[in-house]
Amino acid sequence: MDDAFVAYGDGRADGLAGREDATRATDADYRVGLVDGQLAAFEDALVAAIRRAMGDKLDG
């Protein structure tokens, strides 16, 4: 079980960083973490883009 958490965590970190470890891509836990990290990075970028587009309008 600990191996699964480590693989997921490594995948999430790689997804956030925008990279993929091809040697670990066959590990299902790594892939789930990778996709989760990629989604988190996308959400962060999307929120940042919306904030830039809205400018001061979001500050109240």
Secondary structure by P-SEA (a helix, b strand, c coil): caaaaaaaaaaaaaaaaccccccccccaaaaaaaaaaaaaaaaaaaaaaaaaaacccccc
